[in-house]
């Protein structure tokens, strides 16, 4: 169901934050991994596609995090429906 047809957009019920990899930290890599995913009527992630990559293991860390996250499902009127979303994960090194 397209986002514009929803009466409620899916939201995180349990958001898992991806872990920075040692390789990315040593190389001082920062940026965004963008994922496209399908959330089913139960709020589960059904499939994930990487739309924008960073490398250094960060793409895989983002996919693992989103697969371990759960969502409040999207609604069309009052019915839970599957929804395709894009989720960005921003990786920023802390000082």
C-alpha positions as CSV (number, residue, x, y, z in Angstrom):
1,X,0.0,0.0,0.0
2,X,1.5,3.4,-0.9
3,X,2.3,5.7,2.0
4,X,-0.1,8.4,0.9
5,X,-3.1,6.0,1.2
6,X,-2.3,5.1,4.8
7,X,-4.3,6.4,7.8
8,X,-1.3,5.4,10.0
9,X,2.3,5.0,8.8
10,X,4.3,2.2,10.4
11,X,6.4,3.2,13.4
12,X,9.1,1.5,15.5
13,X,7.8,-0.7,18.3
14,X,11.3,-1.9,19.1
15,X,14.2,-0.1,17.3
16,X,17.5,-1.9,17.2
17,X,20.5,0.5,16.6
18,X,23.2,-1.0,14.3
19,X,26.7,-1.5,15.8
20,X,29.6,0.4,14.3
21,X,32.1,-2.1,12.9
22,X,35.7,-2.0,14.0
23,X,36.8,-1.8,10.4
24,X,34.6,1.3,9.7
25,X,35.7,2.9,13.0
26,X,39.4,2.5,12.1
27,X,38.8,3.9,8.6
28,X,36.8,6.7,10.1
29,X,33.8,6.0,7.9
30,X,30.7,8.1,8.4
31,X,27.5,8.3,6.2
32,X,24.1,6.8,5.6
33,X,23.0,3.3,4.7
34,X,19.5,3.5,3.2
35,X,17.3,0.4,3.4
36,X,14.1,-0.4,1.6
37,X,11.9,-2.8,3.4
38,X,8.5,-4.4,3.5
39,X,6.6,-4.5,6.8
40,X,3.8,-7.0,7.0
41,X,0.4,-6.7,8.8
42,X,1.9,-7.9,12.0
43,X,4.7,-5.3,12.0
44,X,7.5,-7.8,11.0
45,X,10.2,-7.0,8.5
46,X,9.5,-9.4,5.5
47,X,12.4,-8.4,3.2
48,X,15.1,-5.8,3.1
49,X,17.1,-4.3,0.2
50,X,20.1,-2.0,0.5
51,X,19.4,1.1,-1.6
52,X,22.6,3.1,-0.6
53,X,25.7,1.4,0.7
54,X,28.7,2.5,2.8
55,X,30.7,-0.7,3.0
56,X,33.1,-1.6,5.8
57,X,30.4,-4.0,7.3
58,X,28.0,-1.1,8.0
59,X,25.5,-2.3,5.3
60,X,25.3,-5.7,7.0
61,X,25.0,-4.1,10.4
62,X,22.1,-1.9,9.3
63,X,20.3,-4.9,7.7
64,X,20.8,-7.0,10.9
65,X,19.5,-4.2,13.1
66,X,16.3,-3.6,10.9
67,X,15.6,-7.4,10.8
68,X,15.7,-7.4,14.7
69,X,13.4,-4.4,14.9
70,X,9.7,-4.6,15.1
71,X,7.0,-2.1,14.0
72,X,3.5,-1.0,14.8
73,X,1.9,-1.9,11.4
74,X,0.6,0.6,9.0
75,X,-3.1,1.1,8.7
76,X,-5.4,1.8,5.7
77,X,-8.5,3.0,7.3
78,X,-8.7,0.7,10.3
79,X,-7.1,-2.4,8.6
80,X,-3.4,-3.4,9.1
81,X,-1.7,-3.6,5.7
82,X,1.7,-4.4,4.4
83,X,3.8,-1.3,3.7
84,X,7.1,-0.7,1.8
85,X,9.3,1.9,3.5
86,X,12.8,3.4,3.2
87,X,14.7,3.8,6.4
88,X,18.1,5.6,6.6
89,X,20.7,4.6,9.2
90,X,23.2,7.4,9.8
91,X,26.6,6.3,11.1
92,X,28.5,9.1,12.9
93,X,31.7,8.6,14.9
94,X,31.5,9.9,18.4
95,X,34.4,12.0,19.8
